[in-house]
Amino acid sequence: MGNVLFILLNIAFFALVIYFVRDAASGAGMKEKILSKEIALMINAAKPGTSIEIDISAYEKIAKKNGIKNFIEIGSNNVTVTLSGKGFVYPYFSMNKIEYKYGEEQGLPGFLYMKASEVKA
């Protein structure tokens, strides 16, 4: 009985190690941080009327591989990027209203389009 328990605990331990190594190897967590910070910095620098276009094709491939469709959310002064797991949230401080669309909606997959408009009241 003791040997069976020992083997089961070893299997569980190695399964967890493999899971975390695989997650770290894909780099999805780091890419979530990079993209969310990049978008937030662009939003903070944007003046009303500014249009921003970002190539997100590499990130889109990772999200699709992990079964996530809309992996970028912008709102409530936060940028959330979810490529795997719970995602990464990064705040922005601009008071501009930010409208965003995925390129697929405009027939150009692999891009994110953002527009900063009038200042929020």
SVG drawing of the C-alpha trace seen along z (x, -y; Angstrom):
<svg xmlns="http://www.w3.org/2000/svg" viewBox="-19 -66 30 68">
<polyline fill="none" stroke="black" stroke-width="0.4" points="0.0,0.0 2.8,-2.4 4.6,-1.7 1.4,-2.5 0.9,-5.8 4.6,-6.7 4.2,-6.0 1.0,-8.0 2.6,-11.0 5.6,-10.8 3.3,-10.7 1.4,-13.8 4.6,-15.7 6.1,-15.0 2.8,-15.9 2.9,-19.3 6.5,-19.8 5.8,-19.0 2.8,-21.4 4.8,-24.3 7.8,-23.7 5.5,-23.5 3.8,-26.7 7.2,-28.5 8.6,-27.1 5.7,-28.5 6.4,-31.9 2.7,-32.8 2.9,-34.5 5.7,-36.7 4.1,-37.6 0.9,-38.5 2.9,-41.0 4.7,-42.4 1.6,-42.9 -0.5,-44.4 2.2,-46.9 2.8,-47.8 -0.9,-48.5 -1.2,-50.5 1.8,-52.7 0.4,-53.4 -3.0,-54.3 -1.3,-56.7 0.6,-58.4 -2.4,-58.7 -4.1,-62.1 -7.8,-62.3 -8.2,-61.3 -5.1,-59.1 -5.5,-55.7 -3.2,-52.9 -2.6,-49.6 -0.7,-46.7 0.4,-43.5 -0.8,-40.8 -0.5,-37.8 2.2,-36.0 0.0,-36.4 -3.1,-35.3 -1.4,-32.0 -0.7,-31.3 -4.2,-32.2 -5.8,-30.0 -3.5,-27.1 -4.8,-27.5 -8.5,-27.9 -8.9,-31.6 -10.7,-33.7 -10.9,-37.3 -7.6,-37.5 -7.4,-41.3 -9.8,-43.4 -9.6,-47.1 -11.8,-48.9 -12.1,-50.4 -8.6,-51.8 -7.1,-48.3 -5.7,-46.3 -6.2,-42.5 -4.3,-40.0 -5.2,-36.4 -3.1,-33.9 -3.2,-31.1 -4.6,-30.8 -6.0,-33.9 -4.1,-36.5 -2.4,-39.7 -4.0,-43.0 -2.1,-46.3 -3.6,-49.7 -3.5,-52.8 -4.0,-56.3 -5.4,-58.1 -8.8,-59.6 -9.5,-59.2 -12.2,-56.9 -10.6,-53.9 -12.4,-52.0 -10.8,-48.8 -11.5,-46.1 -9.8,-43.0 -8.6,-43.0 -10.8,-40.0 -13.8,-42.2 -12.4,-44.4 -11.1,-41.6 -7.4,-42.0 -6.6,-39.2 -3.6,-39.6 -4.0,-43.2 -5.6,-45.2 -7.0,-48.6 -7.5,-51.2 -8.8,-54.8 -8.6,-57.3 -11.5,-59.7 -12.9,-62.5 -11.8,-62.8 -14.1,-61.1 -16.2,-63.3"/>
</svg>
